[in-house]
Structures are given as C-alpha cells and as structure tokens.
Amino acid sequence: MSFELRIAGEADAQEIATLVNRAYRPSPQEAGWTHEANLIAGARTTAEQVLSLLHEQSTILLLCLGPKIVACVHVQGDRSGAYIGMLATDPAMQAQGLGKQMLRHAEAYATEHLFDSDCGFNMMRL
C-alpha cells in the first residue's frame, strides 16, 4: 500500500467530516476498536465545522490511499503551543499504526511550521 500525506483543502471538508463521524460514532456494523458511539449520539462534526477550522489558520493533515482519505489530524497553534486533535482513522484500517503515524506527522508539522527552532513550546494532546 502506498500512502500519500497532504494538507486538506476546502474540497476535502465533507470527506473529512464523514471520516471523523465514522471513526468516532460509527454504525454498529462498522465500529472499529475505539469509538464513542455508545456514549454520545449524533454527528461528531460537520463539513461546515471542518471548513471553519480550515479558515481559522489551522491545518488538517490527511493520509490518503489513492483518492480515499483514510486518516486525518487537526493542528493549530502558535509560538506558545500547539493543539493537536480530531485524530481519526477509517474504522476498517484501525489497529495498523496509522493513528500513531498521523500523530508523529502532526507533531513534526507543528515543530516545523509553528515554532522557532530556538524557543521552547508546549504540545497539548486532547
């Protein structure tokens, strides 16, 4: 399998929202190993909320297998710290290390793009 890492654009908003909702609140037949569907009902996010994130100077990193988005993570911050959230992996591809890989990419992205090399920073994982 050959994966491509890229930054999300506005055209990806609906597919990202669908992925996040499937990962966090899947239907019973597609539930992965970790989810919150038994705790909270309804959609976790919408395409409009994803677009809002993209418009507020934050980045969503995508891991794609061909044209399909299989994992995502949201990165936002400044010199003082970074927020990494909305980490989601397609339920059919969970337990393959993709989440760990995305977290590493998010941390590397934050280090390279949000912080000066000579400053200390706080990384918050929520």
C-alpha positions, 0 to 999 in steps of 0.5 A, spaced: 500 500 500 502 506 498 500 512 502 500 519 500 500 525 506 497 532 504 494 538 507 486 538 506 483 543 502 476 546 502 474 540 497 476 535 502 471 538 508 465 533 507 470 527 506 473 529 512 467 530 516 464 523 514 471 520 516 471 523 523 463 521 524 465 514 522 471 513 526 468 516 532 460 514 532 460 509 527 454 504 525 454 498 529 456 494 523 462 498 522 465 500 529 472 499 529 476 498 536 475 505 539 469 509 538 464 513 542 458 511 539 455 508 545 456 514 549 454 520 545 449 520 539 449 524 533 454 527 528 461 528 531 462 534 526 460 537 520 463 539 513 461 546 515 465 545 522 471 542 518 471 548 513 471 553 519 477 550 522 480 550 515 479 558 515 481 559 522 489 558 520 489 551 522 491 545 518 488 538 517 493 533 515 490 527 511 493 520 509 490 518 503 490 511 499 489 513 492 483 518 492 480 515 499 482 519 505 483 514 510 486 518 516 486 525 518 489 530 524 487 537 526 493 542 528 493 549 530 497 553 534 502 558 535 509 560 538 506 558 545 503 551 543 500 547 539 493 543 539 493 537 536 486 533 535 480 530 531 485 524 530 481 519 526 482 513 522 477 509 517 474 504 522 476 498 517 484 500 517 484 501 525 489 497 529 495 498 523 499 504 526 496 509 522 493 513 528 500 513 531 503 515 524 498 521 523 500 523 530 508 523 529 506 527 522 502 532 526 507 533 531 513 534 526 508 539 522 507 543 528 515 543 530 516 545 523 511 550 521 509 553 528 515 554 532 522 557 532 527 552 532 530 556 538 524 557 543 521 552 547 513 550 546 508 546 549 504 540 545 497 539 548 494 532 546 486 532 547 
